Amino acid sequence: MNDNTIITINRECGTGGGEIARLLGEKLGIKVYGRTMLEAVAQQFGITLEELDRVKAQKANWWSDFCRFYQQFGAASYKTGAIADPTPTSVYYAEERLLRDLAEKESCIIVGRAGFHIFRDYPNAIHLLLIADRDARIARIAEKQSLTTEEAAKVVDKVDTARDNFVMSVAETSRHDARNYDACVNITGLQPEVAANFLAEQIRHKMATL
């Protein structure tokens, strides 16, 4: 096991977790990996990011999904060809392999991707959950995407449900369970820069003890 530090950030939709992660990476001097990393995973399955999102949002029977993944794995490797018929579990294992490869090479921040579960036994990992009041999250999405309040509420609920389903399918735990994290932070009313500064200070203290 190497000495790289891995910071995982799970977040409710509308908290600005992606922006906070980017600012945090700048302050700590480490790379951030999130949605853009999915392009590599999507390529492995020969599908688009939108199709990959729909797969991850599905509820799954974990054991049958797991068996299907290994049947596919035996027929096509990650490096030599696309894997047919992607499932939430096969997508998870593709992401897990990629993230573990990254962790071997460098310290980094992982946004989403059930990172808290992938690195649950990693000694140099710090796991964070960002939450905020629902009204504040809806307001942020409405402003960011130029939506009405009602439209933004639907987006928040849809995205949160999809993330809930994915984590429950692959980790068999709620992504809101505080026991999965080192810290759960309610950032309601905090600007991304302020939230990033606060988290950076706490993480530096934590990293000093690892």
C-alpha positions as CSV (number, residue, x, y, z in Angstrom):
1,M,0.0,0.0,0.0
2,N,1.4,3.4,-1.0
3,D,1.3,6.7,0.9
4,N,-1.0,8.6,-1.4
5,T,-4.0,10.4,0.1
6,I,-7.4,9.7,-1.4
7,I,-10.2,12.1,-0.6
8,T,-13.7,11.0,-1.5
9,I,-16.6,13.4,-1.8
10,N,-20.2,12.3,-1.9
11,R,-22.8,15.0,-2.3
12,E,-26.4,15.7,-2.5
13,C,-27.6,17.2,-5.8
14,G,-27.4,21.0,-5.8
15,T,-24.8,21.4,-3.1
16,G,-22.1,22.5,-5.6
17,G,-20.0,19.5,-4.7
18,G,-18.2,19.5,-8.0
19,E,-17.2,23.1,-7.7
20,I,-16.1,22.7,-4.1
21,A,-14.0,19.7,-5.1
22,R,-12.3,21.7,-7.8
23,L,-11.5,24.5,-5.4
24,L,-10.3,22.0,-2.8
25,G,-8.0,20.4,-5.3
26,E,-6.5,23.7,-6.1
27,K,-5.9,24.5,-2.4
28,L,-4.4,21.1,-1.6
29,G,-2.5,20.8,-4.9
30,I,-4.0,17.5,-6.0
31,K,-6.0,16.4,-9.0
32,V,-9.8,16.0,-9.0
33,Y,-11.6,13.1,-10.8
34,G,-15.3,13.1,-11.3
35,R,-17.7,12.9,-14.2
36,T,-15.2,13.4,-16.9
37,M,-13.5,10.2,-15.7
38,L,-16.7,8.4,-16.8
39,E,-15.8,8.9,-20.4
40,A,-13.1,6.3,-20.1
41,V,-15.6,3.9,-18.5
42,A,-18.3,4.6,-21.2
43,Q,-15.7,3.8,-23.9
44,Q,-15.1,0.4,-22.3
45,F,-18.8,-0.4,-22.8
46,G,-19.2,1.3,-26.1
47,I,-22.0,3.6,-24.9
48,T,-22.5,7.3,-24.3
49,L,-22.3,9.1,-20.9
50,E,-26.1,9.5,-21.0
51,E,-26.6,5.8,-21.5
52,L,-24.1,5.1,-18.7
53,D,-26.1,7.3,-16.3
54,R,-29.3,5.4,-17.1
55,V,-27.5,2.1,-16.3
56,K,-26.2,3.4,-13.0
57,A,-29.7,4.7,-12.0
58,Q,-31.2,1.2,-12.3
59,K,-32.1,-0.8,-9.3
60,A,-30.3,-4.1,-9.4
61,N,-30.3,-7.6,-8.0
62,W,-26.7,-7.5,-6.7
63,W,-25.9,-11.2,-7.0
64,S,-27.3,-11.8,-10.5
65,D,-25.7,-8.6,-11.6
66,F,-22.4,-9.6,-10.1
67,C,-22.5,-13.0,-11.9
68,R,-23.4,-11.3,-15.2
69,F,-20.4,-9.0,-14.8
70,Y,-17.9,-11.9,-14.4
71,Q,-19.4,-13.8,-17.3
72,Q,-18.8,-10.7,-19.4
73,F,-15.4,-10.2,-17.9
74,G,-14.3,-13.6,-19.0
75,A,-15.3,-12.8,-22.6
76,A,-13.8,-9.3,-23.0
77,S,-11.1,-7.5,-21.1
78,Y,-11.1,-3.8,-20.2
79,K,-8.2,-3.2,-22.5
80,T,-9.0,-5.2,-25.6
81,G,-12.7,-4.5,-26.2
82,A,-16.0,-3.3,-25.1
83,I,-18.0,-5.2,-22.6
84,A,-21.5,-6.0,-23.7
85,D,-24.8,-5.3,-21.9
86,P,-23.5,-3.0,-19.0
87,T,-25.2,-3.3,-15.6
88,P,-24.8,-1.1,-12.5
89,T,-22.4,-3.7,-11.0
90,S,-20.2,-4.0,-14.1
91,V,-20.0,-0.2,-14.4
92,Y,-19.1,0.0,-10.7
93,Y,-16.3,-2.6,-11.2
94,A,-14.9,-0.7,-14.2
95,E,-14.9,2.5,-12.2
96,E,-13.3,0.7,-9.2
97,R,-10.5,-0.6,-11.3
98,L,-9.8,2.8,-12.8
99,L,-9.9,4.6,-9.5
100,R,-7.6,2.1,-7.8
101,D,-5.1,2.5,-10.6
102,L,-5.2,6.3,-10.1
103,A,-4.7,5.9,-6.3
104,E,-1.6,3.8,-6.9
105,K,-0.1,6.7,-9.0
106,E,-1.0,9.8,-7.1
107,S,-3.0,11.5,-4.3
108,C,-6.4,12.7,-5.6
109,I,-10.0,13.7,-4.9
110,I,-12.7,11.4,-6.1
111,V,-16.2,13.0,-6.6
112,G,-19.0,10.5,-6.4
113,R,-18.4,7.1,-8.0
114,A,-19.2,5.4,-4.6
115,G,-15.6,6.3,-3.7
116,F,-16.2,6.0,0.0
117,H,-17.0,2.3,-0.6
118,I,-14.2,1.6,-3.0
119,F,-11.6,3.0,-0.6
120,R,-13.4,2.0,2.6
121,D,-10.3,0.0,3.8
122,Y,-7.7,2.3,2.4
123,P,-5.6,3.7,5.4
124,N,-4.9,7.0,3.8
125,A,-8.5,7.8,2.7
126,I,-10.7,10.7,3.9
127,H,-14.4,10.4,3.2
128,L,-16.7,13.4,3.1
129,L,-20.4,13.9,2.6
130,L,-21.7,17.3,1.6
131,I,-25.4,18.0,2.3
132,A,-27.6,21.2,2.2
133,D,-31.2,22.1,2.9
134,R,-33.4,21.0,0.0
135,D,-34.8,24.5,-0.7
136,A,-31.2,25.8,-1.1
137,R,-30.3,23.0,-3.4
138,I,-33.3,23.5,-5.6
139,A,-32.6,27.2,-5.8
140,R,-29.0,26.6,-6.9
141,I,-30.1,24.2,-9.6
142,A,-32.8,26.6,-10.8
143,E,-30.3,29.4,-11.1
144,K,-27.5,27.2,-12.6
145,Q,-29.7,25.6,-15.2
146,S,-32.2,28.4,-15.8
147,L,-35.2,26.3,-14.5
148,T,-38.3,27.1,-12.6
149,T,-38.5,26.0,-9.0
150,E,-40.7,23.1,-9.9
151,E,-38.4,22.0,-12.7
152,A,-35.4,22.2,-10.5
153,A,-37.1,20.2,-7.8
154,K,-37.7,17.4,-10.2
155,V,-34.0,17.5,-11.3
156,V,-32.8,17.3,-7.7
157,D,-35.1,14.4,-6.8
158,K,-34.2,12.5,-10.0
159,V,-30.5,12.9,-9.5
160,D,-30.6,12.1,-5.8
161,T,-32.7,9.0,-6.5
162,A,-30.3,7.8,-9.2
163,R,-27.3,8.2,-6.9
164,D,-29.1,6.5,-4.0
165,N,-30.0,3.5,-6.3
166,F,-26.4,3.2,-7.6
167,V,-24.8,3.2,-4.2
168,M,-27.3,0.8,-2.7
169,S,-26.9,-1.6,-5.6
170,V,-23.1,-1.8,-5.4
171,A,-22.3,-1.0,-1.7
172,E,-25.5,-2.3,0.0
173,T,-25.6,0.8,2.2
174,S,-27.2,4.1,2.2
175,R,-25.0,6.9,0.9
176,H,-26.5,9.1,3.6
177,D,-25.3,6.8,6.4
178,A,-22.9,9.0,8.4
179,R,-20.9,5.9,9.4
180,N,-19.5,5.7,5.9
181,Y,-17.7,9.1,6.3
182,D,-15.1,10.9,8.3
183,A,-17.2,14.0,8.2
184,C,-20.7,15.1,7.1
185,V,-20.9,18.8,6.4
186,N,-24.0,20.9,5.9
187,I,-22.9,23.7,3.6
188,T,-26.2,25.5,3.5
189,G,-25.5,29.3,3.2
190,L,-21.8,28.8,2.5
191,Q,-20.2,30.0,-0.8
192,P,-18.1,27.3,-2.5
193,E,-14.9,29.2,-1.7
194,V,-15.7,29.4,2.0
195,A,-16.7,25.7,2.1
196,A,-13.5,24.7,0.3
197,N,-11.4,26.7,2.7
198,F,-13.1,25.1,5.7
199,L,-12.6,21.6,4.2
200,A,-9.0,22.2,3.2
201,E,-8.1,23.3,6.8
202,Q,-9.8,20.2,8.3
203,I,-8.2,17.8,5.7
204,R,-4.7,19.2,6.3
205,H,-5.1,18.4,10.0
206,K,-6.4,15.0,9.2
207,M,-3.6,14.3,6.7
208,A,-1.1,15.1,9.3
209,T,-2.3,12.2,11.4
210,L,-2.4,9.6,8.6
